[in-house]
Amino acid sequence: MSVTTSLDGHVGWITLDRPDRMNAITVGLARALRAAIESVGADAAVNVIVIRGSGGNFCAGGDFDEVQRLRAQGPAALTELFAAFRDACDAIAGVETPVIAAVEGSAAAGGFELMQAADIVLVSETAKITDNHVNYGMVPGGGGTARLPHLIGRQQALGVLLSGDRLSGLDAVRLGLAYRAFPHDQFDDGIARFATRLGERRRDAVTTIKRLVAVGVDDGLRAGLDAEMAAVVRHIAGGAGSDSVTAFQSREVRA
């Protein structure tokens, strides 16, 4: 299996499992990743999903052997790879559950683009993050030219894409590509604690917040404000309201 899944409490773990190839992307892996995201995301017991790589690396991008094989078959075969990977990245936005990318080791090219598609990114300080397409005379194909400017702005995005520079986990946090960086020897514990904390949150609150942020980003400020007002009234007036307001009044908040 190129992708494995497991459940720990309310946290769904998805692991890219091609360690001998630094979890490089093939058509099969991309399709398996999409299926895993959709399957785990449909589980009502799961409040948060974590995607990580096996063998100490997140994902080194497209598998060169696969790319060469598909290239020999022509444009339609190449399209199959990029479409499958795009579908996997789009699945992250398609599930209501927040998706965390836990990034250590290499996150290059398509691996970097998968990281960009996540809702939250947690990194090892020593992670090696790069869009190195330009270093080989290539262009991104997994969403980098579209997503990256939305995340860090046009200036920084072009700098990252055209230089091919390697970023550390600390660089990623500084640029707004990641939420938090952990020392490498604390990475596993750090992501587990963070994911567990999110997993313990009330599910309808967590999923609604993800949806509302997407509305504000995709549809603009006014649409986001309108959606938020409607959502908070429904939330407080509905079944969640009694528990949530009581918890707030008594300050029974899980930090």
CORHUUR-V245616 format. One record per residue. N is the residue number from 1. OMEGA is omega in degrees with one decimal (999 if undefined). BURIAL is # if it has 9 or more other ideal C-beta (glycine too) atoms within 8 Angstrom, else .. D_LAST is the distance of its C-alpha to the last C-alpha in whole Angstrom. Layout:
N:OMEGA:BURIAL:D_LAST  N:OMEGA:BURIAL:D_LAST
This chain:
1:179.3:.:37  2:177.4:#:36  3:178.0:#:32  4:179.4:.:31  5:174.4:#:28  6:-179.6:.:26  7:176.6:#:23  8:-174.2:.:20  9:179.1:.:18  10:-179.8:#:17  11:174.2:#:17  12:-178.1:#:21  13:175.5:#:22  14:-175.7:#:26  15:170.2:#:28  16:-166.5:#:31  17:170.0:#:33  18:-171.9:#:36  19:179.9:#:35  20:177.8:.:39  21:-178.9:.:39  22:176.4:#:36  23:-179.7:#:34  24:-170.7:#:37  25:169.5:#:37  26:175.2:#:40  27:-179.2:#:41  28:179.1:.:40  29:-179.1:#:36  30:179.4:#:36  31:178.6:#:37  32:178.4:#:35  33:177.9:#:32  34:-179.1:#:32  35:-179.8:#:33  36:179.4:#:30  37:-178.4:#:27  38:-179.2:#:29  39:-179.6:#:29  40:-180.0:#:26  41:179.5:#:24  42:-179.4:.:27  43:-176.9:#:25  44:178.6:.:23  45:-176.4:.:21  46:179.0:#:20  47:178.9:#:17  48:179.4:#:17  49:174.7:#:20  50:173.5:#:20  51:176.3:#:23  52:177.9:#:25  53:176.8:#:28  54:174.5:#:30  55:175.5:#:32  56:176.6:.:30  57:176.1:#:30  58:-179.2:#:29  59:-176.4:#:32  60:179.0:#:35  61:-177.8:#:36  62:176.6:#:39  63:-174.5:#:41  64:179.3:.:44  65:178.2:.:47  66:-179.8:#:45  67:179.6:#:46  68:179.3:.:49  69:-179.2:.:50  70:178.4:#:49  71:179.9:#:51  72:-179.7:.:54  73:176.1:.:54  74:-175.1:.:53  75:-178.1:.:51  76:179.3:.:50  77:176.8:#:49  78:179.0:#:47  79:179.6:.:45  80:179.7:#:44  81:-175.4:#:42  82:177.4:#:40  83:179.2:.:40  84:179.2:#:38  85:177.0:#:36  86:178.9:#:35  87:178.8:#:35  88:178.4:#:32  89:179.2:#:30  90:179.9:#:31  91:178.3:#:29  92:177.1:#:26  93:-175.3:.:26  94:177.7:.:28  95:-178.1:#:25  96:-178.7:.:23  97:174.6:#:20  98:-178.4:#:18  99:178.5:#:20  100:167.8:#:19  101:178.6:#:22  102:-165.5:#:21  103:171.7:#:24  104:179.7:#:26  105:-176.2:#:29  106:167.5:#:32  107:-171.7:#:30  108:174.4:#:34  109:-179.6:#:36  110:175.5:#:34  111:175.3:#:31  112:-179.6:#:30  113:174.4:#:31  114:176.2:#:29  115:-179.7:#:26  116:-177.7:#:27  117:-176.3:#:27  118:177.1:#:23  119:178.4:.:20  120:177.5:#:18  121:172.1:#:20  122:-172.5:#:18  123:164.1:#:21  124:178.7:#:23  125:-176.0:#:24  126:178.8:.:27  127:178.7:#:28  128:-170.6:#:31  129:-178.7:#:30  130:162.2:#:33  131:-173.0:#:35  132:179.8:#:39  133:-174.6:#:41  134:179.8:#:43  135:-178.9:.:44  136:178.4:.:46  137:-178.0:.:47  138:176.9:.:45  139:178.7:.:43  140:179.0:#:39  141:-177.4:.:39  142:176.0:#:36  143:-174.9:#:35  144:-178.6:#:34  145:-180.0:#:37  146:-175.0:.:35  147:-171.5:#:31  148:177.8:#:31  149:177.5:#:32  150:-176.6:.:30  151:-172.0:#:27  152:179.2:#:28  153:-174.9:.:31  154:-175.6:.:35  155:-178.9:.:36  156:-179.6:#:33  157:178.9:#:34  158:177.0:#:38  159:-179.9:#:37  160:-175.3:#:35  161:-175.3:#:37  162:178.7:.:41  163:-173.0:.:40  164:-177.6:#:39  165:174.6:.:37  166:179.3:.:34  167:172.1:#:31  168:174.6:#:28  169:178.5:#:25  170:175.3:.:24  171:-178.1:#:27  172:177.5:#:25  173:-178.8:#:22  174:-178.0:.:24  175:-176.6:#:26  176:177.3:.:23  177:-179.2:#:24  178:-179.5:#:21  179:-174.6:.:17  180:175.7:#:16  181:178.0:#:19  182:168.8:#:19  183:-171.0:.:22  184:-178.4:#:24  185:177.2:.:24  186:-171.7:.:20  187:-177.3:#:20  188:179.3:.:20  189:-177.7:.:17  190:-178.7:#:15  191:178.9:#:16  192:179.3:.:15  193:-178.7:.:12  194:-178.4:#:11  195:178.9:#:13  196:179.6:#:12  197:177.2:#:8  198:-179.7:#:10  199:-179.0:#:13  200:178.1:#:11  201:176.3:#:10  202:-170.2:.:13  203:-176.8:#:16  204:175.9:.:18  205:-178.1:#:15  206:-177.3:#:15  207:178.2:#:18  208:178.5:#:19  209:177.8:.:17  210:-178.4:#:19  211:-177.4:#:22  212:177.3:#:22  213:178.5:#:21  214:178.5:#:24  215:-179.6:#:26  216:-179.3:#:26  217:-173.3:.:27  218:-171.8:.:30  219:176.2:.:31  220:-174.1:.:30  221:-176.1:.:29  222:178.6:.:31  223:178.7:#:30  224:178.9:#:26  225:178.7:#:26  226:-179.4:.:28  227:-180.0:#:26  228:-179.9:#:23  229:179.4:.:25  230:-177.0:.:26  231:-177.1:#:23  232:177.1:.:21  233:177.9:.:24  234:-175.1:.:25  235:-177.0:#:21  236:-179.6:#:21  237:-177.0:.:24  238:-176.3:.:24  239:-179.4:.:23  240:-172.5:#:19  241:-176.8:#:20  242:-179.6:.:20  243:-175.0:#:17  244:-179.5:#:15  245:177.7:#:16  246:178.9:#:16  247:179.6:#:13  248:-179.2:.:12  249:-178.7:.:15  250:-179.9:.:14  251:175.9:.:10  252:-174.7:.:9  253:176.6:.:6  254:-177.7:.:4  255:999:.:0
